[in-house]
Amino acid sequence: MCSRVSVPLDWSGQRPDRLSLAVEMRRDKGPARGVIFLMAGGPGQASTRYFDIGEYGYWSVLFRDYTLVTFDPRGTGDSNQLSCRSAASDIEGSRAARIGADCARQLGSRRAFFATSDNVKDIEAIRRALGFPRIGLYGASYGTDLALAYTRSFPDRVQRLVLDSVASPWSALPVLSEILRQVPATLRAFCAGVCSGVTSDYPGEVIALANSLAAKPLRGRVRQSDGGSRAERLDALRFLGLVIETDLNPGLAAELPAAVHAARQGEARPLLRLSELIDGSRHGERFDAVYAATSCDDGPFPWQSDTPVAHRPALFKNALAQVPKGSLGGFGSWAVAGIGNASLCLEWPPSPVRELRPAATYPDVPVLAVSGALDLRSPTLEARALLTHFPHGQLVTVSNGGHAALASSFSACLVEAVRSWVGGRRAPRSCHGSRLLAPLAALPHERRPATAAATLALVTKTIQEAEAAWLMASYEGGPDAIPGVAAGRLAVTDRGFTLSGYSLAAGLSLNGALQGELSNGFGPLRAHGIIRVKQGAATIGSVAVNGDTLDGRLEGRTVVAGRLAAAGTSGSVGGAGQAWSTWTPPAGSTAELATAIGSRVAGEYRLDAAGTQLLAVRTGPPTSPSDSKRAISALAVQRSPYSSSSAQFHLTRHTWTYTLCGAGARCSLGGQPSTTRGRLVRREALEVALYTFKFAPQLSSLLVYLPPAPGEAPTTVLYFERGRLAAQLSQPLDKTLTLASPPLPSDPDASEVQTIDSLTLPYMYRYAVAKLEGGGTKLELTPSE
């Protein structure tokens, strides 16, 4: 349900203006345990856009049995949105104070009515308008500050609190310096066991580079996705902003250690590229007016809100001088200004001193605090300190979790922990969160790879970097296209991304399309697709990408499971054991071998007691079922019938095809269809597959097209993979399928029925032919009903 609630602009009543707040509510179908207001961060995020409270939305599932309410705070989204024109990317630089002052002038006198205290009164107005006697509150980041402020102001109205990344309501300089002091330990935890291929001291490199940038910023030109370039400057404050941004941006987190290491070695381009990707897409956008208005009103700062602008720099400088240098985690004193709002608000126009914040007293209500172990802006110490005020408070920490862990981390344990807690049970103290991507290894040099193994390593690294770049592009406000580090571009698509001449180094470039998905819905990221590899202008191979596994051909060598097979082999395993069956096909090419197998097996199967042959068997390399001249170059196998993004891609270089054809039109079978006859057809397909894999070790997969029902077009195929039949290939054939002459149409016993069904039914697919992005044709396989 969507509605609007009218509130005064000025809660003191001195101005007649009113605001219209956008409110959304979803009532649970059953008896509700209570009501939870959901509040995003910022300040400045529109909560109705942040939270999906539809029937099957994440937050509805998380807080099942609760009525959910979310709203756009004043000045955001559909609640009379505020805006200022300015270069938002400069907010962390030396011009921050002037940008803030310019925004204040654009807002005029309205700027004085967007403090946290105003938002608290808005929440109370919404509660009254909706008629709820008591409410629970969920807040993320600044939303936790807002939830706590409401709890202090209206303690009798609060039922429970869920606080995701506790933001201290008293973020003065001592708190900010303590946050900085925690940064090295957090970066060390991020790199524990996963950064050995980059650096042995990521925190040390970050601190050394940051302090050097405070003295001399990095400058250089950065490639653009349109092929041009632009000048980029990176100072210490913007760099520190990049570091802190990694607790919300997993793509940036994966890229930054290698880029920092490269910058420390004298190669600045990768780091400047990241800075431009994160900040450059926002050049010329509107400045976040609500963030400035709320932050500059709330404080606290080393001055009062009515202090003249001319007096503030001295007060700020004196306050910075009082912060012990050893308490900043190795950063210089410049960093304190970088993570707080004082620099932004130095020239914000003076205003009368408003009501002081109430004392830190809270009602004794249940509280669940969630804290990501990799949260750089709201470390766990803030949550621990807050929970001392709540006797019935619980803390859940999330390994690999960043800022706003419940909203942004990938942890099934955390989801279940919150569901348990709101259901009245105790939550665990800690949960494991998944990394979407591990940090990239050290960036390569420009020299051309000297061996096929080095080429494969560079291809793998380029794909991993492209995945990280795509995650950055997918992050809120990210660009639609990203330039490669050395050449080419990445373009975002609905399902993933395409690569066009995308290069990390050494003239090696990638072309093709990859789809992205999260394993089990919670990570890590797995990409699937077909990539063509070029060295300069020459194509040197193609690989199928399935998560962290690559298969295909590269520089004349076979790639199996991300490794080069021994020279002169296909990389497949197998061999013709003489005792495996009573019949051995004659030696020959793949086509000759498959023809012999098809003829042999087809002669064994009968349609009826009169001895009519069940099926003819045609064989050949993969081509379109409707056009034998159109080669199939790749398979897109959708493993789940419920998700079109779960397709795995395979090249058809080591795939062969059989077509089981009845005597009717379009290869249909005559007579009456039955379950027994369907199983008979699948048994024949299985026997063909077993013979082929056993005596053709160069093949890794088979497509067996099945005959349709009379009057229908062929639509079904069995897709066999060698690895899924490994157990059957390691034992004699008659241990899998009882040998007889002819084996059917007599019914198989129960054991054989189970064998046939288990080895065929899971691998039945409907198929369609489609163009492959980047050229070629793919066969799309979707699980059959």
N, C-alpha and C positions, 0 to 999 in steps of 0.2 A: 504494500500500500504506500503510495506517495502522497505527501501533504505538505503544507506550508504553515509555518508558525511566525506570526508577526511579533517583533520585539523592538523596544526603543533603541535608537542609535546610542543615546546617552541615558544610561540607567539612572542618573541623578535627576532626570526630568527637566533639565535646563534647556534642552533643545527638543523641538517637536518631531524631528525626523524619525522614521521607522525603517527597519530592515525586515525583509521577508526571508526566512531561513528554510532551505529545502530539507525535508525530512523523509526518510524511508523507513518502513516498519514491516516486519514479517512475523506473523503469529504462528507458533507451532500448531500443527493439527490436533495434537493431543493436549492433555492437561499440562499447562506450562509450569515449570519449576519457578519461574521468575522472569525478570526482564534484564537484558544486558544492553547497555549503550556502547557502541563501538566507535572509538575515536582514533584517527590516524595521527601522524606526527607533523613535523614542520618546525615551528608553526607555519601553516599555509597550505596543508594538504586537504583536498576536498574528500571527505570521508565516504560520501555516497559512491564515488568513483573508485575508491580504494578497496571497499569491502563488497564481496559478492554474497548477498544474503538471499539469493534465489533458493528454491526448494532443495536443489542438489549442490548449492554453492559450498565452498570450503568452510565458510564461517557458520553456515547453517548445520553442516555435519559436525563441526567442532563443538558448537553449543546447542546440540540437539536437546529438545524439550524446553528451550527458552524462547521467549519472544525477543527478537532482535530489533534494535533501533539504531540507525546511523543518520548523520546529518552533516551538511556542509557548514562549517563554522562561518561566522560573519566575515565577509570579504573574500570567500573562496567559492569555487565551483558555481553553483546556481544560487548562492546567497549573496547577491549584490557584490560581485567580484571586484576587488581593488586591483589596480595595475599602475605600474610606472615604466616609462621607457628608459632603458639604460643598457650598458654592456654587462650582462649578468656574470659573464666569465671573469670579470675584473674584481668581483666581490672579495676575493682573498688577497688582492694586491694592495699597493700603497694608496690607490685611489678610492679605497672602500669608503672612507669618511665622506669624500665629496659626492660619491654616488648616493650614499644614504641621505645626505643633506638635499641633494637634487630631488630625490624621491619624496622627501618630506614636503618640499615646496609644491610638487605636483599634487600631492594629496590634500594640502591645505589643512583646515581645522579638523577635518574628519579623521586625521591620523591619530587623534587622542582617544579613540574609542575602540581599540582593538587589543587591549591588554588581556591577559589571562583572566583577570577579575571580571571583565565584560563577558568573556566566553562562559565562565562559571554561571553567571546569572542567566545566560541563554539556555544552558543545560537545564536549569531549574524551571525555566519557562516552558521548555519542551516537555519536561516530565509532567508539569501541571496540565498542559494542553492535552496530553495523551491519557491523563487520568491514572497514572501509576503511583501507588503510595510509596513504594521503595524500588530502587533500581540497583543493578550491578553495573560495574563499569570495566570495560577493557580499554586500555590505552597502550599505544606503541610509541616509544621515544617521547617526543613532547606530549603526546597523548597521555603518558603516565603522569607528567607534571600537571596536566589539566585535570585528570581524574583525582589526583591527590588534593589539588586546590578545591575541587568540588567537595571532596570528603571532609576537608577541614571546615568549609563554610556551611555545609548541610549534612552534618554527621548522622542525623536521625533518618535521612532519606537513603542511606547507602546500605545495600544488602551484602555485597561482596566486591572484591577487586581482583582483576587479572592485569598485571603490570609487565609489559614486554619491553625489556631494555629500560630500566629505571633511569630517568633523567632527573638529576638532583634539582629540587626546587630552589636550592641556594647555590647556584653555580658562580660563586665569586672566584677570585684569583687563586686562593688556596686549593679549591676543588679542581680548577683547571690545571694547576701545576701537578696535582696528584694524578689526573688523567694522563698527562704527558709522561709522568714517571712510570706508568704502567705500559706504555707503548712498546718498549724493547721486549718485555716479557711476552706480550701478546704476539709480536712478530716472531719471536723465537718459537712460540707454540704453533704458529701457523706453519713454520718451516720444519718442524720436528719430523725427521725421517723422510721428507719429501723434497728437500732442496739440495741434496748432495750433488746433483748434476749442475748446480748453478753456483752456489756459494756456501761456504762453511760458516758465514757470519752475516746473515741478512740484516739483523738489527744494527750491527756495527756499520755496514755499508750505507744503510738508510740515514743514520745519524751523521756520519761523515759527509755524505753528499748533501744533506740538508744544510748543515752548517757552512759548507763551502758555497752553496748557492746563496746563502744570506750575504756573503761577501761579493760573489760574482755570479749573476744568473747565467744560465745556459741560453745560447742563441743559435738558431739555425733555420734551415728551410725544411718544410715538411711536405711530403707528397700529398696530393688531394685525389679523391676518387675519380675526378674528371681528367686526370693526367697532368694537371698543373701543380703548382707548389705555392706555399705561402710562408712568410716569416713567422717564427714562433719563438716566444721568450718564456723561460721557466725560472721563476724565482723561488726562494725558500718556502714562502707561504703557500704558493700554488702547489709546490711539490708535496708539502705536508698535507694539503688538502687531498691530493691524489692518494697518498698513503692511507689516510683515514677513510677515503671512499671505498677501499678494498673490503671493508667489513659489510658492504651492501652489494658490491658489484663483483661477482665471482669471476667474470672474464678478466677484469682488470687485476684482480688478485692473482690469477694464474700468470699473467704477463709481466707484472711489475718486478718480481725478483730478478729475472733475466735482464730486463731493461735497466734496472739500477746497476747491476753488475757491469753491463756494457758501458754505461755512463762513467762508472768508476775507472774503466779501462780506456776511456777516451773516446768511445763511440756514443755520441749523444742522440743520434737519429731515432732509435727505438723509443727512448724515453720522451723525446719531444713529440713523437707521433702519438703516444698514449695521452699526453697532456692535451694535444689538439683534439683527439677523438673524444675525450671526456668533456672538455670545455668549449672546443671550437664549434660544436653543433649548436651551442647556445648563443653564439655571437649575434647580437642584434635583437635577441628576444627581450620580452618584457621582464623587468627586474621583479623579484618576488616582494611585492609591496607589503603583504600581510606579515611575512617573516620580519621585515624591518620594523613595521609599526608595532608588532607585539614585542619583539626583542628589545627595542629601544625604549619601550614603556616599562617592561618588566624589570630590566636590569638583572641582578645588581651590578653596579659599576663603582669605581672609586670616586664618583660624584653623585650628587642628588639630581633629580630630573630638572630642577629649577636652576642648576648651576650654569652661569653664562658659558657659552661655547669657548670663549677666549681663555677661561681658567681651567678647562678640562685637560688639555695636553700635559700640563705640569702635574696635575693630580695623578694622571695615568702613569706618567714617567716615574713619579715617586713610588706609586704602588708596585710597579714592575721591579723597581730597585730593591723593594723589601722581600721579594720572593727569593729564597736561597737558590743559588745557581746549581747546587748539587741535587736539587729536588726535581729537576726537569728531565730526568731520564737521559741526560747527555746532550739534549738540545740546548741551543742558546736561548736567552731571554726573549728573543724575537718570537719564539714559538708560542708563548703564552697568548700574545695578541692574536696569533693565527687561528687558535681554536675557540676563542671566545668572541663575543659580539661587541666588545668595547671599541675596536677600531671602526666598525661599521657605524657606531652611534656617537662617535666623538663630536660630530657637527650636527647631530639631530637637534632641532630647535628646542629650547627650554620649555618646560611645561610645569604647571603647579604640581607640587608633591601630592600624590594620591594616597589613599589609605594604605597603611603598612600591611605587609603580609601577616596573617594571624600566626600565633605561636604554633610550634610543631606538636599539636595535640590531635589525636585521631581516635575514632571509635574503635572498639574491639570487634572488628569484623574479619571474616576469613579473607586472607590475601594470598594469592599465588604470584610470585615473581619469577619471571623467565629471563635467563641471562645467557647470551652466547659467549663461549670461551674466547672467541676471536673478535669480540665487540671492542672497537678502538675508541668510540666516542662515549659509550656508557659501560665502563667495565663493571665487573661483578661486585667490586667493593661498594658501589653506590647502592646496589640492591641489598647487600648485607647490612649496610648502615641503616637503610630505611626500615628493614624488617625488625630492628630493635624496638620500633614503636608499635608493632603488632604482635601480641602474644600468640596469635593463631596464624601467623604467617609461615609460608613454605617457600623454599627456593629450589628451582630446577635449573641446573646449568646444562648447556648443550655443547658437546664437543664439536668442533668445526662449524659451530653456529656463529653468525655475525650479528650485526645490529638488527633489532626487531626480529629476533630469532623465530618466534612463532609465525610471523607473517612471511619470512623470507628463507628460513632454513628448510632442509629436506630431511625430516626425521619422523618416521612413523611412530617411534617411541614417544616423541614429544606430543604428537597429536593424541595418542592414547593417554598420556599423562594428564593432559588438560581435561579430556573427557572423563577420566576417573575422578579428578579433583572436583569438577562441577557436579559430578554425580554423588558426591559425598564421601568418596574414598580418598585415601592419601596418595599423593603423587610421588614418584621416585625422586631421589635427590639429583640424579643426573641422567642424561640421555645422550645417545650417540647420534650425531648428524653426519650426513654424507657430503663429501666434496663433489661439486659438479665437475671440476677439473683439477688435476694436480698441477703444481707450478711447472712451467715450461723449463726444459733444460737450457743451458747457456746458448745464446744465439750463435749461429754459425758464422764463420768467416766468409769472405767473398770468393775464395778460391774454389775452382771446380772440383767436385768429388773425384777422387782418384780411383775408386773401386765401386763395383756394383753394390757392395754392402754400405759404403758411404752414401751412395745415391739413395738407397732405400731409407737410410737413417734421416736424410734431409727431407725426403718425401713425407716420412712419418712426422717429423718435427713441423713441417709446413702445415700439414693437416691439423695438428694439435694447436698451432698458433691461430689458424683460421677458425677453429672452434671457439677459442677464447675471444677472438675479435667479434665473432657472431654474437656471443653472449653480451659483449659490451654494446653492440648495436641493438640488441634486444632489450637492454636496460632502459628504464623510463627516460624518454627524451633522447635516446640514442639516434645516430644517423641511419639512413636507409642503405647507404653504401659506405664501404671502408676501403681505403687504398692498402695494397700490400706493402710490406716493409720495403721491398726492393722494386716491385713492379706489379701491375695488374690491379684488380679490384675484386671485392667481395660485395655481393648484393643480397639483401635480405628478402626472403620469400615467405609465403604463408606457412610453409612447413619447415623451412630451414634456410639454406643459402646456396647461391651459385658462385663459382670461382671462374674468373676470366683472366688468364695469364697471371694468376696470383703467385707471387714469388717472395720468398724469404731471403734468398741469397743465391749467388753463383750461377745466375742465368737459368736455374731450374724453375719451371712454372707449372701450375696445375690448372686444369679446366674441367668443369663438370658441375654437378649438383649434388648436394648432400641434404638429407632430411635429419632432423634432430629429435630425440626423445629422451626421457628420463627413465632409467632402469627402475622398474617396479613403481614408477611414479615419484620416487624420492631421490633419484640420482644414483650413480653419476650420469653425466651426459653421455649419450651414445649417438654417434652420427652414422648414417647409412647412405650409400650411394656409389656411383661409378666415377672415377677420376682418371682423366688422361694426363699423362706426364710428358712434358717437353723439356729438352735441353737446347736452349736457343730456339731455332726454328724447327728442329727435328723432333718428331714424336718418338719417345724411347720406351713407352709402355703404357699399360692401363692396369688399374688396381680396383678391386671391390673393397669398399670400406664398410666394416660392420663393427662399430664400437672401436675398441683398441686392436682389432684384428684386420690385417690387410692380406688379400689374396690376389694373385694375378701374374703378370709378366712385366719384367723391368730389365732393360738392357739385355734381352735375350735369355734372362734367367727366370725361373719360376719362383714366385713368392707364395709361401704357404704359411698361414697363421703368423704373418708378420716377419717371417724369416726366409732367407734365400735357401732354396733346395740345392742339394749337391749338383754341380755342373753335369749336364747330360741326363738328368732325371726329371721326372714330372713333379716330384715331391710327394706323390701318392704312395700308399703302401699297398701291398697285395702280392699275389703269386699263385701260380697254378699248382695246387696240391693234387697229386694223381689220385689220392684216395677220397677226394672231396665228393665226387659223384661217379656214377658208372659210365658217364659220357664226358669226353673232353673235346671242345671245339677245335677245329684245325687252326694252325697259326696263320696270321695274315694281318692286314690293316684293320683299323677300328671298324670300318664299314663291312669288311669281309667277315670279321669275327661276329659283329652284331647280326648280320644276315644269317649266319649259320645258327646262332643262338635262337633267333626269332623263328626260323624254320623248324628247328628241333622241338622247341617248346610248343609251337602252334599245333604240331602234329599229334601231341599228346591229349589235347583237350577236345571233347565232343559236346555238341549242342544237345543231342538226344540219343536215345538207345539205338537208333538206326545208324549211328556213326557219322552224322553230319559234323564237319569240322566247326568248332565253336567260332573261331576268329582267324582271320589272316593277320599277319604281322608285317608292317612296313617299318623301315628304319632309316635313319640318316642323321646328319648334324641338325642342330636346332634352327628351324625356319618357322615363319608364320603358318599357323594351321590352315589359313585360308589362301596363302600365297607362298608356294614352296620356293619362290625366287627371292623372297624377302628374309634375309638372315636375322635371327634373334641374337643380339650381342650381349644382353644382360637379362637377368631375372630379378623382379622385385617381389619378394615373398612376404606377404603380410601374415605374421604369425598369429595375431589376435584378430578375431572378427569384429572387435569393438573399437579398434583404434587404427585409423588409416595412416598414422605416423609411425607405426611399428614395423614397417616394411624393412626387410633386410635385402641387400643387393648382392648379386653374385654374377660374375662374368661367366659366359657360356663356353669358354675356351676348353674346359674339361667336362663338358656336358654332352650327352647324346640323347637321341629321341627315338621312341618306339610309338607306333600308332596301332592300336588293336581295332581291327575293322571287321564288322559283321557284313553279311551278304546283302542287307537292305540298303535303302537310300541313305546317303551321308554316313555310311558305315554302321547304320543301326542294326540291332539284332532282331530277328524275327521271333515269332512265338510269344508266349505270355511271360512278361517280366515277373521275377520272384526274388525273394531274399537269397535263396540258394544260388540262383543263377548270377546274381550280383556278386556274391562271394566267390563264385567260380571265376568270374572275370578278374577280380582282384587277386585271386590266387595265381592266375596265369601271369599277371603283371609282376607279382612278387617274384615268381620263379625266374622270369626274364631278368629282373633286376639283380637277383643273387648270382646268376650265371655271369652276367655282364661284369659286375664288380669283381667277381672272383678271377676272371680270365682277362680283364682289361684294366690293369692297374693304373693306366693313364687317365681314367675317367673318375671323377669325384661325385658326379650327380647324374640322374636320369630323369627325363620327362616321359611318362607313358600316358598317351592320350587314350581315354576310355570311350567306348561306343555309346551313342545316345539312345534314348528310347525312340521307337518308331515315330516319324513325323516331327522330331525335334532336331535342332542343330547341336553339334558337339560342343560341350561347354566344360567338361570335367577332365582333369588330369591328375595323375598320381606323380608326386615329386619325391623321388628317393634320393637320399644323401648317403654316401658311403659310410660315414661315421655312425649313422643311426642303425646300420645293419652289421656293425663290427662283430657282435657276438655270434650272429648267424654265419658270417663268413669264416669264423674261426673253428667251426665244427662241420662235420659232413652234412650235405644237403638233406639227407633223409632224417636227420635229427630235427630239422625244421619242418619239412613237408614230406609226408608219407608218399613213397614212390609206388605207383601202380600203373597198369596199362589197360585201358586208360584210367587215370586217377578219378575222374568224375564223368558223368553226372551223379554218381553215387555220393551220398552225403558224407562229409568228413565227420570224424568224431569230435566230441566237445573240446578236447585239448587242441586239435588243429583249428577248429573254429576260432578259439581264443587267439591262437597264434596269428592267423590270417588277419583277423580284425585289428589286433593291436599293432601289427606292422603295416597296415594299409589305411585304415580309417582316419588316423590323425594326419595323414599326408595327402588327403584328397582336397583339391583346390578347384575353384572356378577360375577361368583364365580370360584375359583380354590383352590385345596387342595395342601398344601405345608408343609414341615417339620418345626417345631418350633425350633429355636435355643435353646439349652439346653434340648431338648427332647419334645416329643409330636407332635401333628398335629394341624395346624391352617387352617382356612377357610379364604382365602383372598377375600374380597368383593370390587369390583371396580364399580363406578357408571355406570349404563347402559345408552346407548345412547337413 
